Amino acid sequence: MALDELKSAVPDYAKDLKLNLGSVIGNSDLPQQQLWGTVLACAIASRSPRVLRELEPEAKANLSPEAYTAAKSAAAVMAMNNVFYRTRHLLSDPEYGTMRAGLRMNVIGNPGVEKVDFELWSLAVSAINGCGQCLDSHEQVLRKAGVDRETIQEAFKIAAVIQAVGVTLDSEESLA
């Protein structure tokens, strides 16, 4: 199992990450599609080749072809949106907030899977990319759809752990 290989690669000084990785993925209460879509989208967003290489095959095996593509789409569109909306929010000139984005985001309206799943994956990617405006937007859509806070927190816990594992393994590889 790739998850076990990834856990075994985590150095002893980051034992908490190893334990958390097993917990947030191995003991998640999320339905399989939500779980593995979140894992895949976050592995992509982590920008860690090792994390993506290890987790992608298991995600692919646990997702329908449509969900696999949609999770990758969530990571792609949020890579763009998180930069755009975070920048617009951080600029001190409020006029940018009134301007039309003019960026194509069609996949958000028709992701090919349940909207709630896509929103959850988008929220998790936004957590990694640090876009507060996107986090608020996706969290509000999820809450209006009846998703509880525990499920939403589960997604950003997965994001936090996958990102931390990626940073740790990539730094170790650089230092080797």
N, C-alpha and C positions, 0 to 999 in steps of 0.2 A: 504494500500500500504506500503510495507516494506521500501521504500525510505522515506516516511513520518515518520515512526517509528524511523528510523535511524536519521533523522534530529531532531526529538524531543528529542533524547537522547543526542545530542550535548549540552554541558553546555553553559551557557550564556556568559562566558568569551571567548568562541570560536564561537561567533555569525557569524563571517565572514565565517567560515567553513560551517556552516549550510546554509548560503545563497549561498555559492559557490557550495555546494553539489546539491542543488536544481537547480542551474543554469547549471552546467556542465553535469548533467544527464537529468534533466527535460526540459531543453531548448536547447539541443544539435542539431546541424544541421547534425550530422553524420547519415547515414542510420542505421536502427535498428540493423542489424547484426554487423556492425562496433562498434556501441555504446555499445551494451550489451556484445559483446565479449571483448571489452576493459574493461568494468566494471567488468566482471567476472574474467578476467586474473589479473586485478589490485587488486581485492578483495582477491584473492588467494595470490598474491605477497605481499600484505600488512601484511600478517601473523596475522591478527586480526580476531579471531574467531567470534566476534560480527559482524564485517563488512561483513564477508563472509556469516554468517548465515542469515543476513538481506537481502543482495543483490542477493544471489545465486538463490532463487526461482523465482524472477522477471527476472533474466537473463535467466534462464532455460525456462521460459514461452515465452520469446521473441526471442529465438534462435532455430534453427533446431537442431535435435540431433547431426548432423555432426558439426555444428558450436559450440555447447556447448562443445563437446569433443575437438575440435580444440583449443578453448580458454583455456581450462584446459591444453592441450598439450603445448601451447605457454608458459603458466606460468611454467610448469614443466621443459621444455627444457631450458628456459631462466634462471631458478634458477641455473642450472648447468653452462650454457655458461657464464652468467654474472660473476660468481666467477672465472671460468677458464680464460676468456679473460681479465678481470680486473686485476687479479693477474699477468698474463703474461705481461700486459702493465705496471704495477707498478714496476715490478722487474727491477733493473738497468742493468741487464745483457741482452743485445739485442739478445743473442743466443736463448733464449726461444721463441722468436718470429719466429724463423726459424724452430723450431721443429714441427713435426706432432702432432696434437692434440690427435688423437687416441680415440676420444670419439664418440659414436653413436649419430647422430643428424638427422636421416632419416625423422623425421616428418617435418623438415623444407622444404625438397624437395617435400613432398607429405602430406600436412596438412589436406586434405579432404575438404577444402574450398578455396575460391579465395585467391591466393597468397598475394594480397594486404592487405586483411583483417588480415591474419596471421602475416604479417610483421608489420602492425600497432599495433597489440596486443603485439608482441615481443618488439617493440620499447617502448611501455608504461611500460611493465614489466622492461625493461632495465633502464628506467628512475627511477623507484622505487629502483632498485638494484644498481644504480650508476655506470654502466659500460659504460664509454665513447666510447670505441672501438665498442661495440655492438650498441650503439646509432648511431654512425656515419655510421656503416654498414647498419642498417635497414633504416635510413633516406635516404641514397643514393639509396637503392633499391626502396623505395617508390617514391622518386623524379624522378628516371628513368622511373617508371611506370606511371608518370603523376600526381601523388598525389600532391596537392598544400600544401604550408607551413601552411596554416590555418587549414587544416585537420590534419596535423601532430601535430601542436601545440594543437589542441583540444584533441588529445589522451594523450599528456603528461600533459595537464591541469587536465584531469580526473585522471591520475595517481597521480598527486600532491595532489589533494583534497582527494581522497580515502585514500592515505597513511596518510595524516594529520588527517583525521577523525579517522582512526584506532589507531594511536598513542594516540590521545586525549582520546578516549573512553577506551582504554586499560589502560591508566594511571589512569583515574578516577576509573575504576574497581579495580585496585590495591590499590588505596588510600581509598577505601570505607571500 
